Amino acid sequence: MSRRTLPIQVAAALLSTLWITPVWAQSERLDNIRQVFARLRTCWKPPPAASANIDITVIVSFNRSGDIIGHPRITYESEQATDGDRVMYRVAVMEALQRCTPLLFTDGMAGAVAGRPFAIQFRNRRPSPQPVEKRAWLTPKTV
């Protein structure tokens, strides 16, 4: 084995583990809708450069095996979002769905959710900047 093939084999092994990891990371099966939304929230990573307080809603359906059926559809975006923010949020939502799917449902939950639309809200609630306190009583006055 040459020196060049070893790093290629190591890289291939790492990539294959990265590809498989999201499915195996979800060891517990989802048994109710609250758990589905909680799982999807764990995959949400808002864009770092976006404006504060932006919401986006996507409608998506899953099959029995937890894969997405068709294409997710954006149904709401915050009014104050700029066009650049909208694009960044759309990409972030699709990345979150890719990170989380396929979802692992229990048999009962798989039958209940198969083909039914979910309206999933993704929110970015950043704290507003703290106002600078003006201390009028400490300001020197000229009389």
C-alpha positions, 0 to 999 in steps of 0.5 A: 500500500502506498503512502498516497492510498492510505489518506484516500482510504481514510478520507473515504471511510470518514465520508462514509461515516458522515453519510451514515451518522444522521440516520444512526444518531436518531436511535429513538423512534418518534411516537408522537407529533410533539417528538417529531417537532422536537426532533426537527428543532434540533436540526435547525441552524439559523443563518448567522448573518440574517436579520433578527426575528425572522420566521419561515413556515414550510409544509412537508409530508413524510412517508412511512419510512420517514422520508420526505414525499415530494418537495417541501413548500414554503408557505410563510416568510416574515414580512420584514425579511430582505430578499437576501434573508429569505434566500438564506432562510430557505437554504437553512430550512432545506438543510435542516430537513436534510439533516433530520430525514429520514425520521424514525417513526414507531409503527403506529406513528408511521401509519398515522403520519404517512402522507399527511402535511406538517406545517413546520415553523422555523423561528430565529428569535435573537435578543434585541440589542440592549438600549444604552442607558442614559443617565441624565442625572449624571450628565453635567449641565451648564447653567 
